[in-house]
Amino acid sequence: MHAHPEMIAESRRSAAVSLRLLVIGLAAFLTVVDLFATQAILPSLARAYGVSPAGMGVAVNASTFGMAVAGLVVALFSRRIDRRRGVVLSLVVLAIPTVLLASAPDLATFAALRVAQGLCMAAAFTLTLAYLAERCSMADSASAFAAYITGNVASNFIGRLFSAGIADHFGLAANFYFFALLNLAGAVLVYVTLKQAQPMAATGQPAASPFAVWGVHLRNRALSASFAIGFCILFAFIGTFTYVNFVLVGEPIAISQMSLGFVYVVFLPSILTTPFAGRLALRFGARPTFWAALAIAGLGLPLLLLPRLEAVMAGLALVGVGTFFAQAVATGFVGRAATADRAAASGLYLASYFLGGLVGSAVLGQVFQRFGWEACVGGIGLSLVVAALLAGNLRLPEASY
């Protein structure tokens, strides 16, 4: 009995879509794996440089400053940048500061190299999002964005696990050499898999100054709310997953450096749930889906305050599921809500998103150091509440998301 030709064709289409989404997720993984992996070795770095948790937290998260700056630069010049070539070049250059981190002589140099990493990562990240928004149909874009954010989630888990394990067995320097190799692997993957894509200026659209395009985006109430929401999401995420490391290695939990890496199995539920964000947002709308995601994250906050490893891990899992799901919804919404240059819209969103991470690491670091973990969790909760209020503006003029 032979299969019907239409069934065979549909099976092939399904396999092609699955392979495409896998490649998108893997590209995201290799693009941002450096961003949060270093958080898993924060206590070791703080000891190595002889600084406070807050000081080391700001230095490690200085990459978010670079990412915010790069997001703005790409937003300014996106029409002139070839997407594929820009992503490949960014990932090749990313390997340079990653290698140099292995021998950074002081905290200031370490922070500067993290900024350089952020510049490269965000350039690749923003151009890839623009590529997906421009190359995918509206129906396909939600799944593509969700796949990209899923790769981001996987990088949080696997990157932290690798970082903790390599640093524990081979030292801090070996950790950075390993991640430099991953940067180069990402460049090769993008070079092989992404098709050549002309920048928006070559598509026949009327030319407009970058700042005029920014004005269009910022006057769009739904888009400007999305930018502010991105700020709140990473503010909460950074505050949670940076300073919880010091809670976990301190009394009464007091786990080892290697065990700290395994704690990040809490990201596994996020890897399983985030791919559904685009589909659920299309079915139920961006606002209800986003509110549900924030509610899940909020449920995890009280668990973070309990002096038991199991409770803290459960809380981290809920925060991870909620914030990554919310990020996937917001990222996909930006691609649909932008009425002009989508790369500029993605750049502005990511600039605000990563600025939220930088502010979160600085502000919540001081809160943690001065007032303790309970006050830090309170600040995280406040940022989620603000994001929920802003989400009331997540509506499109012609169609629901």
C-alpha beads as a LAMMPS data file, in Angstrom:
LAMMPS data file: protein, C-alpha beads

401 atoms
400 bonds

1 atom types
1 bond types

-500.0 500.0 xlo xhi
-500.0 500.0 ylo yhi
-500.0 500.0 zlo zhi

Masses

1 110.0

Atoms # bond

1 1 1 0.000 0.000 0.000
2 1 1 1.482 3.279 -1.149
3 1 1 1.201 6.516 0.775
4 1 1 -0.875 9.237 -0.872
5 1 1 1.326 11.829 -2.650
6 1 1 -0.321 14.642 -0.694
7 1 1 0.495 12.889 2.592
8 1 1 4.120 12.480 1.509
9 1 1 4.330 16.134 0.524
10 1 1 2.795 17.225 3.815
11 1 1 5.203 15.002 5.759
12 1 1 8.135 16.548 3.918
13 1 1 6.858 20.054 4.586
14 1 1 6.456 19.229 8.273
15 1 1 9.976 17.797 8.456
16 1 1 11.365 20.875 6.692
17 1 1 9.584 23.195 9.133
18 1 1 10.848 21.214 12.128
19 1 1 14.408 21.303 10.784
20 1 1 14.150 25.052 10.156
21 1 1 12.925 25.692 13.703
22 1 1 15.711 23.486 15.102
23 1 1 18.327 25.481 13.188
24 1 1 16.791 28.767 14.408
25 1 1 16.913 27.538 18.002
26 1 1 20.501 26.319 17.665
27 1 1 21.559 29.650 16.158
28 1 1 20.033 31.456 19.129
29 1 1 21.779 29.097 21.536
30 1 1 25.204 29.764 20.023
31 1 1 24.551 33.512 19.778
32 1 1 23.736 34.225 23.430
33 1 1 25.313 31.282 25.270
34 1 1 27.938 33.634 26.748
35 1 1 25.354 36.014 28.188
36 1 1 24.228 34.154 31.282
37 1 1 26.648 31.215 31.482
38 1 1 29.095 33.315 33.506
39 1 1 26.470 33.778 36.217
40 1 1 26.963 30.141 37.214
41 1 1 30.536 30.920 38.290
42 1 1 29.788 34.255 39.971
43 1 1 30.890 33.169 43.467
44 1 1 34.178 31.824 42.069
45 1 1 34.778 35.021 40.098
46 1 1 34.003 37.173 43.134
47 1 1 36.637 35.248 45.115
48 1 1 39.166 35.391 42.275
49 1 1 38.879 39.166 41.949
50 1 1 38.345 39.801 45.646
51 1 1 35.156 41.839 45.211
52 1 1 31.630 41.893 46.643
53 1 1 28.696 39.968 45.127
54 1 1 27.140 43.249 43.949
55 1 1 30.391 44.389 42.309
56 1 1 30.920 41.093 40.509
57 1 1 27.255 40.944 39.541
58 1 1 27.456 44.324 37.822
59 1 1 30.721 43.369 36.040
60 1 1 29.310 40.076 34.750
61 1 1 26.067 41.726 33.639
62 1 1 27.918 44.636 32.000
63 1 1 27.328 42.632 28.816
64 1 1 23.742 43.896 28.927
65 1 1 25.032 47.467 28.526
66 1 1 26.856 46.446 25.382
67 1 1 23.737 44.687 24.163
68 1 1 21.599 47.766 24.754
69 1 1 24.068 49.952 22.835
70 1 1 24.303 47.464 19.964
71 1 1 20.520 47.284 19.768
72 1 1 20.387 51.053 19.250
73 1 1 23.205 50.994 16.681
74 1 1 21.472 48.287 14.655
75 1 1 18.203 50.218 14.958
76 1 1 19.980 53.249 13.456
77 1 1 21.774 51.535 10.590
78 1 1 19.652 48.430 10.000
79 1 1 18.685 49.422 6.454
80 1 1 22.329 49.325 5.387
81 1 1 23.346 46.038 7.035
82 1 1 23.260 42.723 5.215
83 1 1 21.582 40.377 7.705
84 1 1 23.595 37.190 7.096
85 1 1 26.966 38.901 6.779
86 1 1 26.295 41.012 9.883
87 1 1 25.397 37.983 12.025
88 1 1 28.420 35.961 10.886
89 1 1 30.849 38.842 11.458
90 1 1 29.377 39.569 14.904
91 1 1 29.844 35.977 16.048
92 1 1 33.404 35.741 14.723
93 1 1 34.388 38.967 16.506
94 1 1 32.581 37.778 19.668
95 1 1 35.211 35.061 20.116
96 1 1 37.930 37.702 20.684
97 1 1 36.698 39.246 23.964
98 1 1 35.590 35.785 25.096
99 1 1 39.178 34.531 24.831
100 1 1 40.573 37.665 26.479
101 1 1 38.316 37.170 29.515
102 1 1 40.478 34.188 30.428
103 1 1 43.321 36.548 31.359
104 1 1 41.519 39.752 32.400
105 1 1 43.836 41.295 35.032
106 1 1 41.249 43.262 37.002
107 1 1 37.525 43.853 37.414
108 1 1 37.442 46.937 35.162
109 1 1 39.013 44.997 32.280
110 1 1 36.653 42.092 32.911
111 1 1 33.647 44.434 32.757
112 1 1 34.917 46.116 29.575
113 1 1 35.329 42.752 27.852
114 1 1 31.818 41.776 28.914
115 1 1 30.553 45.003 27.317
116 1 1 32.384 44.042 24.108
117 1 1 30.754 40.608 24.229
118 1 1 27.379 42.271 24.614
119 1 1 27.942 44.477 21.566
120 1 1 28.625 41.432 19.403
121 1 1 25.866 39.244 20.829
122 1 1 23.167 41.892 20.471
123 1 1 24.177 42.777 16.918
124 1 1 23.798 39.122 15.930
125 1 1 20.596 38.749 17.975
126 1 1 18.906 41.860 16.534
127 1 1 19.835 41.118 12.931
128 1 1 18.579 37.548 13.263
129 1 1 15.232 38.740 14.632
130 1 1 14.995 41.207 11.735
131 1 1 15.846 38.416 9.292
132 1 1 13.064 36.229 10.708
133 1 1 10.523 39.078 10.683
134 1 1 11.336 39.904 7.056
135 1 1 11.608 36.362 5.698
136 1 1 8.728 34.626 7.523
137 1 1 5.013 34.998 6.921
138 1 1 2.841 36.289 9.751
139 1 1 1.685 32.733 10.477
140 1 1 5.232 31.341 10.529
141 1 1 6.864 34.228 12.375
142 1 1 5.267 33.402 15.745
143 1 1 6.757 29.894 15.685
144 1 1 10.096 31.193 14.413
145 1 1 10.381 33.773 17.198
146 1 1 9.338 31.180 19.794
147 1 1 12.010 28.799 18.458
148 1 1 14.625 31.538 18.727
149 1 1 13.667 32.341 22.314
150 1 1 13.664 28.596 23.086
151 1 1 17.285 28.480 21.927
152 1 1 17.906 31.392 24.278
153 1 1 16.372 29.361 27.112
154 1 1 18.538 26.357 26.273
155 1 1 21.628 28.556 26.342
156 1 1 20.739 29.623 29.869
157 1 1 20.595 26.036 31.087
158 1 1 23.306 24.306 29.077
159 1 1 25.626 27.316 29.140
160 1 1 25.472 27.592 32.919
161 1 1 25.931 23.842 33.310
162 1 1 28.975 23.799 31.031
163 1 1 30.410 26.902 32.675
164 1 1 30.139 25.511 36.193
165 1 1 31.488 22.094 35.194
166 1 1 34.432 23.345 33.151
167 1 1 35.430 25.957 35.740
168 1 1 35.190 23.386 38.525
169 1 1 37.353 20.778 36.740
170 1 1 39.702 22.841 34.549
171 1 1 39.664 26.375 35.969
172 1 1 38.146 29.725 35.051
173 1 1 40.387 30.327 31.995
174 1 1 39.404 27.052 30.305
175 1 1 35.775 28.058 30.676
176 1 1 36.233 31.127 28.472
177 1 1 38.286 29.265 25.840
178 1 1 35.470 26.737 25.498
179 1 1 32.846 29.423 24.951
180 1 1 35.003 31.136 22.328
181 1 1 34.836 27.886 20.334
182 1 1 31.050 27.933 20.623
183 1 1 31.022 31.497 19.252
184 1 1 32.915 30.344 16.147
185 1 1 30.603 27.342 15.770
186 1 1 27.662 29.762 15.715
187 1 1 29.292 31.789 12.939
188 1 1 29.753 28.642 10.847
189 1 1 26.140 27.538 11.396
190 1 1 24.723 30.907 10.347
191 1 1 27.015 31.096 7.304
192 1 1 25.876 27.670 6.133
193 1 1 22.143 27.895 6.903
194 1 1 20.987 31.500 6.470
195 1 1 20.167 32.606 2.942
196 1 1 21.494 35.900 1.648
197 1 1 19.005 38.632 2.602
198 1 1 19.141 42.189 1.347
199 1 1 18.706 44.962 3.917
200 1 1 15.422 46.806 3.909
201 1 1 16.855 49.776 1.970
202 1 1 17.194 47.536 -1.073
203 1 1 13.583 46.374 -1.137
204 1 1 12.171 49.508 -2.745
205 1 1 10.756 51.014 0.435
206 1 1 10.975 54.795 0.615
207 1 1 14.070 55.939 2.451
208 1 1 13.567 57.609 5.808
209 1 1 16.013 58.828 8.381
210 1 1 16.662 56.376 11.223
211 1 1 15.348 58.852 13.789
212 1 1 12.152 59.330 11.787
213 1 1 11.651 55.557 11.901
214 1 1 12.312 55.616 15.649
215 1 1 9.665 58.306 15.992
216 1 1 7.137 56.122 14.183
217 1 1 7.875 53.217 16.522
218 1 1 7.850 55.272 19.716
219 1 1 4.532 56.935 18.811
220 1 1 3.032 53.473 18.356
221 1 1 1.512 52.906 21.789
222 1 1 1.579 49.139 21.528
223 1 1 5.238 49.124 20.478
224 1 1 6.390 51.613 23.127
225 1 1 4.614 49.519 25.766
226 1 1 6.421 46.445 24.412
227 1 1 9.762 48.196 24.804
228 1 1 9.005 49.041 28.448
229 1 1 7.783 45.490 29.042
230 1 1 11.091 44.132 27.734
231 1 1 12.891 46.317 30.279
232 1 1 10.800 44.862 33.117
233 1 1 11.202 41.244 31.986
234 1 1 15.003 41.226 32.017
235 1 1 15.079 43.398 35.156
236 1 1 13.191 40.610 36.934
237 1 1 15.132 37.772 35.314
238 1 1 18.580 39.228 36.025
239 1 1 17.634 40.071 39.583
240 1 1 16.486 36.518 40.184
241 1 1 19.199 34.460 38.507
242 1 1 22.188 36.642 39.417
243 1 1 21.855 37.003 43.160
244 1 1 20.192 33.668 43.899
245 1 1 23.646 32.140 43.270
246 1 1 24.923 33.714 46.486
247 1 1 21.856 32.465 48.351
248 1 1 22.449 28.928 47.117
249 1 1 26.136 28.760 48.070
250 1 1 25.550 30.449 51.437
251 1 1 24.014 29.081 54.597
252 1 1 21.689 27.298 55.207
253 1 1 21.588 25.726 51.704
254 1 1 25.368 25.832 51.049
255 1 1 25.755 23.802 47.835
256 1 1 29.076 23.353 45.986
257 1 1 30.185 25.147 42.806
258 1 1 29.564 22.042 40.676
259 1 1 26.142 21.523 42.228
260 1 1 25.341 25.140 41.452
261 1 1 25.601 24.324 37.766
262 1 1 23.158 21.436 38.097
263 1 1 20.641 23.713 39.815
264 1 1 19.947 25.164 36.384
265 1 1 18.022 22.096 35.335
266 1 1 15.267 24.499 36.409
267 1 1 15.402 25.797 32.817
268 1 1 14.280 22.461 31.369
269 1 1 10.554 23.241 31.824
270 1 1 11.124 26.542 29.990
271 1 1 12.696 24.706 27.054
272 1 1 9.555 22.553 26.819
273 1 1 6.991 25.350 27.244
274 1 1 8.452 28.344 25.387
275 1 1 7.927 26.869 21.860
276 1 1 4.158 27.096 22.479
277 1 1 4.221 30.831 23.217
278 1 1 3.637 31.956 19.647
279 1 1 0.822 29.478 19.056
280 1 1 -0.990 30.394 22.273
281 1 1 -0.577 34.121 21.663
282 1 1 -2.109 33.719 18.213
283 1 1 -5.021 31.751 19.638
284 1 1 -5.819 33.675 22.825
285 1 1 -4.247 37.069 22.171
286 1 1 -1.018 38.665 23.355
287 1 1 -2.413 40.239 26.526
288 1 1 -4.061 37.170 28.124
289 1 1 -1.076 35.000 27.225
290 1 1 1.364 37.551 28.617
291 1 1 -0.632 37.973 31.845
292 1 1 -0.730 34.207 32.324
293 1 1 3.054 34.040 31.875
294 1 1 3.629 36.758 34.469
295 1 1 1.263 35.037 36.894
296 1 1 3.343 31.848 36.630
297 1 1 6.523 33.829 37.328
298 1 1 4.866 35.540 40.282
299 1 1 3.893 32.209 41.821
300 1 1 7.572 31.301 42.020
301 1 1 8.661 34.327 44.062
302 1 1 7.456 33.183 47.529
303 1 1 9.256 29.860 47.028
304 1 1 12.553 31.698 46.556
305 1 1 12.364 32.862 50.165
306 1 1 12.191 29.391 51.712
307 1 1 15.488 28.039 53.157
308 1 1 15.295 24.749 51.244
309 1 1 16.972 23.860 47.966
310 1 1 13.903 22.083 46.601
311 1 1 11.665 25.097 47.215
312 1 1 14.134 27.556 45.680
313 1 1 14.555 25.344 42.607
314 1 1 10.794 25.113 42.165
315 1 1 10.575 28.894 42.446
316 1 1 13.356 29.356 39.896
317 1 1 11.604 26.970 37.496
318 1 1 8.377 28.986 37.702
319 1 1 10.167 32.308 37.256
320 1 1 12.059 30.882 34.272
321 1 1 8.918 29.497 32.591
322 1 1 7.016 32.730 33.139
323 1 1 9.675 35.217 32.074
324 1 1 10.818 33.286 28.988
325 1 1 7.234 32.737 27.884
326 1 1 6.551 36.445 28.383
327 1 1 9.677 37.342 26.401
328 1 1 8.636 35.106 23.502
329 1 1 5.189 36.724 23.413
330 1 1 6.605 40.253 23.575
331 1 1 9.277 39.580 20.937
332 1 1 6.754 38.121 18.513
333 1 1 4.356 41.000 19.182
334 1 1 7.025 43.571 18.255
335 1 1 7.509 41.862 14.887
336 1 1 3.773 42.080 14.184
337 1 1 3.125 45.544 15.589
338 1 1 5.956 47.325 13.732
339 1 1 4.520 49.274 10.793
340 1 1 7.928 50.336 9.422
341 1 1 11.521 49.044 9.605
342 1 1 11.245 45.850 11.667
343 1 1 14.978 45.715 12.362
344 1 1 14.758 49.150 13.964
345 1 1 11.797 47.998 16.072
346 1 1 13.683 44.861 17.144
347 1 1 16.741 46.978 17.953
348 1 1 14.745 49.369 20.130
349 1 1 13.042 46.477 21.907
350 1 1 16.317 44.705 22.617
351 1 1 18.002 47.939 23.695
352 1 1 15.264 48.476 26.272
353 1 1 15.287 44.788 27.206
354 1 1 19.010 44.660 27.907
355 1 1 19.008 48.061 29.584
356 1 1 16.516 46.508 31.993
357 1 1 19.054 43.778 32.705
358 1 1 21.800 46.293 33.400
359 1 1 19.606 48.385 35.694
360 1 1 18.301 45.240 37.374
361 1 1 21.779 43.956 38.162
362 1 1 22.868 47.341 39.560
363 1 1 19.739 48.268 41.518
364 1 1 18.868 44.821 42.821
365 1 1 22.544 44.184 43.600
366 1 1 22.501 47.135 45.976
367 1 1 19.161 46.032 47.408
368 1 1 20.554 42.530 47.966
369 1 1 23.734 43.811 49.596
370 1 1 22.030 46.384 51.842
371 1 1 18.680 44.799 52.679
372 1 1 18.962 41.097 51.885
373 1 1 17.406 38.540 49.581
374 1 1 13.835 39.174 50.756
375 1 1 13.969 42.814 49.640
376 1 1 15.565 41.765 46.352
377 1 1 12.667 39.380 45.657
378 1 1 10.266 42.211 46.486
379 1 1 11.901 44.358 43.797
380 1 1 11.565 41.501 41.318
381 1 1 7.876 41.217 42.103
382 1 1 7.376 44.958 41.598
383 1 1 8.875 44.787 38.110
384 1 1 6.470 41.961 37.186
385 1 1 3.520 44.045 38.384
386 1 1 4.630 47.000 36.251
387 1 1 4.980 44.701 33.220
388 1 1 1.450 43.369 33.806
389 1 1 0.061 46.913 33.858
390 1 1 1.896 47.827 30.650
391 1 1 0.546 44.710 28.929
392 1 1 -2.869 46.362 28.740
393 1 1 -1.508 48.149 25.661
394 1 1 -0.602 44.968 23.766
395 1 1 -3.263 45.184 21.091
396 1 1 -2.982 45.522 17.350
397 1 1 -5.207 47.998 15.473
398 1 1 -6.521 45.536 12.894
399 1 1 -6.126 42.013 14.271
400 1 1 -5.610 40.339 17.574
401 1 1 -2.314 38.630 18.160

Bonds

1 1 1 2
2 1 2 3
3 1 3 4
4 1 4 5
5 1 5 6
6 1 6 7
7 1 7 8
8 1 8 9
9 1 9 10
10 1 10 11
11 1 11 12
12 1 12 13
13 1 13 14
14 1 14 15
15 1 15 16
16 1 16 17
17 1 17 18
18 1 18 19
19 1 19 20
20 1 20 21
21 1 21 22
22 1 22 23
23 1 23 24
24 1 24 25
25 1 25 26
26 1 26 27
27 1 27 28
28 1 28 29
29 1 29 30
30 1 30 31
31 1 31 32
32 1 32 33
33 1 33 34
34 1 34 35
35 1 35 36
36 1 36 37
37 1 37 38
38 1 38 39
39 1 39 40
40 1 40 41
41 1 41 42
42 1 42 43
43 1 43 44
44 1 44 45
45 1 45 46
46 1 46 47
47 1 47 48
48 1 48 49
49 1 49 50
50 1 50 51
51 1 51 52
52 1 52 53
53 1 53 54
54 1 54 55
55 1 55 56
56 1 56 57
57 1 57 58
58 1 58 59
59 1 59 60
60 1 60 61
61 1 61 62
62 1 62 63
63 1 63 64
64 1 64 65
65 1 65 66
66 1 66 67
67 1 67 68
68 1 68 69
69 1 69 70
70 1 70 71
71 1 71 72
72 1 72 73
73 1 73 74
74 1 74 75
75 1 75 76
76 1 76 77
77 1 77 78
78 1 78 79
79 1 79 80
80 1 80 81
81 1 81 82
82 1 82 83
83 1 83 84
84 1 84 85
85 1 85 86
86 1 86 87
87 1 87 88
88 1 88 89
89 1 89 90
90 1 90 91
91 1 91 92
92 1 92 93
93 1 93 94
94 1 94 95
95 1 95 96
96 1 96 97
97 1 97 98
98 1 98 99
99 1 99 100
100 1 100 101
101 1 101 102
102 1 102 103
103 1 103 104
104 1 104 105
105 1 105 106
106 1 106 107
107 1 107 108
108 1 108 109
109 1 109 110
110 1 110 111
111 1 111 112
112 1 112 113
113 1 113 114
114 1 114 115
115 1 115 116
116 1 116 117
117 1 117 118
118 1 118 119
119 1 119 120
120 1 120 121
121 1 121 122
122 1 122 123
123 1 123 124
124 1 124 125
125 1 125 126
126 1 126 127
127 1 127 128
128 1 128 129
129 1 129 130
130 1 130 131
131 1 131 132
132 1 132 133
133 1 133 134
134 1 134 135
135 1 135 136
136 1 136 137
137 1 137 138
138 1 138 139
139 1 139 140
140 1 140 141
141 1 141 142
142 1 142 143
143 1 143 144
144 1 144 145
145 1 145 146
146 1 146 147
147 1 147 148
148 1 148 149
149 1 149 150
150 1 150 151
151 1 151 152
152 1 152 153
153 1 153 154
154 1 154 155
155 1 155 156
156 1 156 157
157 1 157 158
158 1 158 159
159 1 159 160
160 1 160 161
161 1 161 162
162 1 162 163
163 1 163 164
164 1 164 165
165 1 165 166
166 1 166 167
167 1 167 168
168 1 168 169
169 1 169 170
170 1 170 171
171 1 171 172
172 1 172 173
173 1 173 174
174 1 174 175
175 1 175 176
176 1 176 177
177 1 177 178
178 1 178 179
179 1 179 180
180 1 180 181
181 1 181 182
182 1 182 183
183 1 183 184
184 1 184 185
185 1 185 186
186 1 186 187
187 1 187 188
188 1 188 189
189 1 189 190
190 1 190 191
191 1 191 192
192 1 192 193
193 1 193 194
194 1 194 195
195 1 195 196
196 1 196 197
197 1 197 198
198 1 198 199
199 1 199 200
200 1 200 201
201 1 201 202
202 1 202 203
203 1 203 204
204 1 204 205
205 1 205 206
206 1 206 207
207 1 207 208
208 1 208 209
209 1 209 210
210 1 210 211
211 1 211 212
212 1 212 213
213 1 213 214
214 1 214 215
215 1 215 216
216 1 216 217
217 1 217 218
218 1 218 219
219 1 219 220
220 1 220 221
221 1 221 222
222 1 222 223
223 1 223 224
224 1 224 225
225 1 225 226
226 1 226 227
227 1 227 228
228 1 228 229
229 1 229 230
230 1 230 231
231 1 231 232
232 1 232 233
233 1 233 234
234 1 234 235
235 1 235 236
236 1 236 237
237 1 237 238
238 1 238 239
239 1 239 240
240 1 240 241
241 1 241 242
242 1 242 243
243 1 243 244
244 1 244 245
245 1 245 246
246 1 246 247
247 1 247 248
248 1 248 249
249 1 249 250
250 1 250 251
251 1 251 252
252 1 252 253
253 1 253 254
254 1 254 255
255 1 255 256
256 1 256 257
257 1 257 258
258 1 258 259
259 1 259 260
260 1 260 261
261 1 261 262
262 1 262 263
263 1 263 264
264 1 264 265
265 1 265 266
266 1 266 267
267 1 267 268
268 1 268 269
269 1 269 270
270 1 270 271
271 1 271 272
272 1 272 273
273 1 273 274
274 1 274 275
275 1 275 276
276 1 276 277
277 1 277 278
278 1 278 279
279 1 279 280
280 1 280 281
281 1 281 282
282 1 282 283
283 1 283 284
284 1 284 285
285 1 285 286
286 1 286 287
287 1 287 288
288 1 288 289
289 1 289 290
290 1 290 291
291 1 291 292
292 1 292 293
293 1 293 294
294 1 294 295
295 1 295 296
296 1 296 297
297 1 297 298
298 1 298 299
299 1 299 300
300 1 300 301
301 1 301 302
302 1 302 303
303 1 303 304
304 1 304 305
305 1 305 306
306 1 306 307
307 1 307 308
308 1 308 309
309 1 309 310
310 1 310 311
311 1 311 312
312 1 312 313
313 1 313 314
314 1 314 315
315 1 315 316
316 1 316 317
317 1 317 318
318 1 318 319
319 1 319 320
320 1 320 321
321 1 321 322
322 1 322 323
323 1 323 324
324 1 324 325
325 1 325 326
326 1 326 327
327 1 327 328
328 1 328 329
329 1 329 330
330 1 330 331
331 1 331 332
332 1 332 333
333 1 333 334
334 1 334 335
335 1 335 336
336 1 336 337
337 1 337 338
338 1 338 339
339 1 339 340
340 1 340 341
341 1 341 342
342 1 342 343
343 1 343 344
344 1 344 345
345 1 345 346
346 1 346 347
347 1 347 348
348 1 348 349
349 1 349 350
350 1 350 351
351 1 351 352
352 1 352 353
353 1 353 354
354 1 354 355
355 1 355 356
356 1 356 357
357 1 357 358
358 1 358 359
359 1 359 360
360 1 360 361
361 1 361 362
362 1 362 363
363 1 363 364
364 1 364 365
365 1 365 366
366 1 366 367
367 1 367 368
368 1 368 369
369 1 369 370
370 1 370 371
371 1 371 372
372 1 372 373
373 1 373 374
374 1 374 375
375 1 375 376
376 1 376 377
377 1 377 378
378 1 378 379
379 1 379 380
380 1 380 381
381 1 381 382
382 1 382 383
383 1 383 384
384 1 384 385
385 1 385 386
386 1 386 387
387 1 387 388
388 1 388 389
389 1 389 390
390 1 390 391
391 1 391 392
392 1 392 393
393 1 393 394
394 1 394 395
395 1 395 396
396 1 396 397
397 1 397 398
398 1 398 399
399 1 399 400
400 1 400 401
